[in-house]
Amino acid sequence: MNRIDILEGIWPVMPTPYGDGGGLDAESVRVLAGWYADESVSGLLVSGSGGEYPYLLDDERTAMIRAAAETVEGRIPVMAGM
């Protein structure tokens, strides 16, 4: 497989879930990432791909990427938004 082949298929942009206090809801990140992986998408775009990048703190961005990647456990690739 060459590097461009990984971008084939369905790569949804995962929304960034926020909790009642306005911060990242890491548990919802895990639920969403697991659901996408269970639905057999080709890959997952997280952390700012939907336009929220400027509103995420660095630690929130890192936590979101880590939670999604750990949850899918290599079943699908995770690409971080920039």
N, C-alpha and C positions, 0 to 999 in steps of 0.2 A: 504494500500500500504506500503510495507516495503521500507527501504531506497535504496536498490539496484534496485528496480523496476523503480525508476525515471531515471535510466541510460539507459533504453530501448528505442529503436526507433532511429531516426535520429538526431544527435547532430553535426551540422556543426561547423567548426572552422571559425569564422568570421575574415576576414582580417582586419588589422589595417590601416585605411585610413589616409594618411598624406596630409597636405595642401602644397601649393606652397612654403611656408617658411620653410618646414621641420618639423613642429609641427603637433600634432594630429588634424585631421579635425573632430570636434565633431558633426557637422551637418551631415556629411556623416555616422558617427557611428549611429546616430538616423535613418537615411534613411535605412541603411542596416539592423539594428535590427528590424525595423518595417516591412521591406520586409520579413525577415525570419519568423517573427511571423505570418504575413499574409499568408505565404505559409504552415503554420501548421507543422513546424518541431517540434520535441519532446522537444528540448532544444537548448541552444546556448552557445558555448564556446567563451569567449572573453578575450582579454588582454594578449597576449603572448603565446597563444596555438599554434601559427603558427611559432614560432621561434624568434619573435621580442622582447620577454620579456627583454633581456639585453639592448635593445636600447630605451626602454620606460622610461621616467622619472616617479618618483612616482606620481606626480600630473597628468601626462598624463594617467597613468594606472588607477588611481582613477576616473578621468573624463570619461574615456572610459567605465568602469564598470557601473558607475552611469548613464551615458547617455543611455546605452543599457537597463539596468534594468528599468529605468523610462519610456523608450519608449515602452517596451513590456507590461508594466502595469500588470504583473502577468499572462499574457496569456500563457507564456512558462517560464520554469526556465532558469536562466542565471548562468553559472558557470565561475568563473574567473580563468584564467591560472596562473600558478605559475612558 
